[in-house]
Amino acid sequence: MSKKQFIIFSVISFLVIQGVVTYVVYEKTAEQLQIAAADSLADSTALDSLAIKAREDSIRLAQEQLERERERQRLDSLQQQLALLQQQNEQLKKLQEAKKQQEEAAENLTRTAKEMAKIYENMDPARAAQIIARLDKDVAVEVIRKMKKRKAAQIMAELDPEKAVEFSQYMAMKN
């Protein structure tokens, strides 16, 4: 082989080897780029997945907080209703106690009026009329009602006419 041929052979060999090395480097680089792109895509997908998870968690927490707020408002409302009902219950108890006392007072008045009626029936009508005229109107009317009608008429006849009218009207209104 001549020198010229040797140089040509060496240059061609060098070019072939350089082409092969370039191809191999290109293929490796392309493969690494694909891997890097895939990794980047995977990282991006993972980041997107994390971002979605974080957003879902944020939404869930907001919903839980909203639900807690609604429950707190509901509880506050129920507590206010309970306080109102307790207050109404206390008022009702007071009214029941007042009614019971009124009934007891009415029973006492009825019992006392019966006893007083018997006493006044045995008195002189003029004297009984003087005493009854000074009694409280409720007591006087109740005593007159408990008397026998004939004796009540005699006592009413002895009363001052204005007092007799007042008692008569009061009796008519209470019926």
C-alpha positions as CSV (number, residue, x, y, z in Angstrom):
1,M,0.0,0.0,0.0
2,S,1.3,3.3,-1.0
3,K,1.4,6.2,1.2
4,K,-1.4,7.9,-0.5
5,Q,-3.6,4.9,-0.2
6,F,-2.7,4.7,3.4
7,I,-3.7,8.3,4.1
8,I,-7.0,7.8,2.2
9,F,-7.7,4.7,4.1
10,S,-6.9,6.4,7.4
11,V,-9.1,9.4,6.5
12,I,-12.0,7.2,5.5
13,S,-11.6,5.0,8.6
14,F,-11.5,8.2,10.7
15,L,-14.6,9.5,9.0
16,V,-16.4,6.2,9.4
17,I,-15.4,5.9,13.1
18,Q,-16.4,9.5,13.6
19,G,-19.8,8.9,12.0
20,V,-20.3,5.8,14.1
21,V,-19.4,7.6,17.3
22,T,-21.6,10.5,16.3
23,Y,-24.5,8.1,15.7
24,V,-23.9,6.3,18.9
25,V,-23.7,9.6,20.8
26,Y,-26.8,10.9,19.1
27,E,-28.7,7.7,19.9
28,K,-27.6,7.8,23.5
29,T,-28.4,11.5,23.8
30,A,-31.8,11.0,22.2
31,E,-32.5,8.1,24.6
32,Q,-31.3,10.2,27.6
33,L,-33.5,13.1,26.3
34,Q,-36.5,10.7,26.1
35,I,-35.8,9.4,29.6
36,A,-35.3,12.9,30.9
37,A,-38.5,14.0,29.1
38,A,-40.3,11.0,30.6
39,D,-38.9,11.8,34.0
40,S,-39.9,15.4,33.6
41,L,-43.3,14.4,32.5
42,A,-43.5,12.0,35.5
43,D,-42.3,14.7,37.8
44,S,-44.8,17.1,36.2
45,T,-47.6,14.5,36.5
46,A,-46.5,13.9,40.1
47,L,-46.6,17.6,40.8
48,D,-49.9,17.9,39.1
49,S,-51.2,15.0,41.2
50,L,-49.9,16.6,44.4
51,A,-51.4,19.9,43.4
52,I,-54.7,18.2,42.8
53,K,-54.5,16.3,46.1
54,A,-53.6,19.5,47.9
55,R,-56.6,21.3,46.2
56,E,-58.9,18.4,47.1
57,D,-57.6,18.5,50.7
58,S,-58.2,22.3,50.8
59,I,-61.7,21.9,49.5
60,R,-62.4,19.1,52.0
61,L,-61.1,21.1,54.9
62,A,-63.2,24.1,53.8
63,Q,-66.3,21.9,53.6
64,E,-65.5,20.5,57.1
65,Q,-65.0,24.0,58.5
66,L,-68.3,25.1,56.9
67,E,-70.1,22.1,58.3
68,R,-68.6,22.9,61.8
69,E,-69.8,26.5,61.4
70,R,-73.3,25.3,60.5
71,E,-73.3,22.9,63.4
72,R,-72.2,25.7,65.8
73,Q,-74.9,28.0,64.5
74,R,-77.5,25.2,64.8
75,L,-76.2,24.5,68.4
76,D,-76.5,28.2,69.2
77,S,-80.0,28.3,67.8
78,L,-81.0,25.2,69.9
79,Q,-79.4,26.7,73.0
80,Q,-81.4,29.9,72.5
81,Q,-84.6,27.9,71.9
82,L,-83.8,25.9,75.1
83,A,-83.3,29.1,77.1
84,L,-86.6,30.5,75.8
85,L,-88.4,27.3,76.6
86,Q,-87.0,27.2,80.1
87,Q,-88.0,30.8,80.6
88,Q,-91.5,30.0,79.3
89,N,-91.6,27.0,81.6
90,E,-90.7,29.2,84.6
91,Q,-93.5,31.6,83.6
92,L,-95.9,28.8,83.3
93,K,-95.0,27.5,86.7
94,K,-95.5,30.9,88.2
95,L,-98.9,31.2,86.4
96,Q,-99.9,27.7,87.7
97,E,-98.9,28.7,91.2
98,A,-100.9,31.9,91.0
99,K,-103.9,30.0,89.7
100,K,-103.6,27.5,92.5
101,Q,-103.4,30.3,95.0
102,Q,-106.5,32.0,93.4
103,E,-108.4,28.7,93.6
104,E,-107.4,28.2,97.2
105,A,-108.5,31.8,97.9
106,A,-111.8,31.2,96.2
107,E,-112.3,28.0,98.2
108,N,-111.5,29.8,101.4
109,L,-113.9,32.6,100.4
110,T,-116.6,30.1,99.6
111,R,-116.1,28.3,102.9
112,T,-115.8,31.5,104.9
113,A,-118.8,33.0,103.0
114,K,-121.0,30.0,104.0
115,E,-120.0,30.3,107.6
116,M,-120.6,34.1,107.5
117,A,-124.0,33.6,105.8
118,K,-125.2,31.4,108.6
119,I,-124.1,34.0,111.1
120,Y,-125.8,36.9,109.3
121,E,-129.0,34.9,108.7
122,N,-129.4,34.6,112.4
123,M,-128.9,38.3,113.0
124,D,-131.4,41.2,112.7
125,P,-131.5,42.1,108.9
126,A,-130.8,45.8,109.6
127,R,-127.7,45.0,111.7
128,A,-126.5,42.4,109.2
129,A,-127.0,45.0,106.3
130,Q,-124.8,47.5,108.2
131,I,-122.0,45.0,108.5
132,I,-122.3,43.6,105.0
133,A,-122.2,47.1,103.5
134,R,-118.7,47.6,105.0
135,L,-117.3,44.3,103.6
136,D,-115.2,44.0,100.5
137,K,-117.6,43.8,97.5
138,D,-116.4,40.3,96.5
139,V,-116.9,39.0,100.1
140,A,-120.2,40.8,100.5
141,V,-121.7,39.4,97.3
142,E,-120.4,35.9,98.1
143,V,-122.0,36.0,101.6
144,I,-125.3,37.2,100.1
145,R,-125.2,34.4,97.5
146,K,-124.7,31.7,100.2
147,M,-127.7,32.9,102.2
148,K,-131.2,31.6,102.0
149,K,-133.0,33.7,99.4
150,R,-135.6,35.0,101.8
151,K,-133.1,36.2,104.4
152,A,-130.8,37.7,101.6
153,A,-133.8,39.7,100.3
154,Q,-134.5,41.1,103.8
155,I,-130.9,42.1,104.2
156,M,-130.7,43.6,100.7
157,A,-133.9,45.6,101.5
158,E,-132.1,47.1,104.6
159,L,-129.0,48.1,102.6
160,D,-128.5,51.7,101.3
161,P,-130.2,51.6,97.8
162,E,-126.9,52.5,96.0
163,K,-125.1,49.7,97.8
164,A,-127.9,47.3,97.0
165,V,-127.8,48.3,93.3
166,E,-123.9,47.9,93.3
167,F,-124.1,44.4,94.8
168,S,-126.9,43.4,92.5
169,Q,-125.1,44.5,89.4
170,Y,-121.9,42.8,90.6
171,M,-123.8,39.6,91.2
172,A,-125.3,39.8,87.7
173,M,-121.9,40.3,86.1
174,K,-120.3,37.4,88.0
175,N,-123.0,34.9,86.7
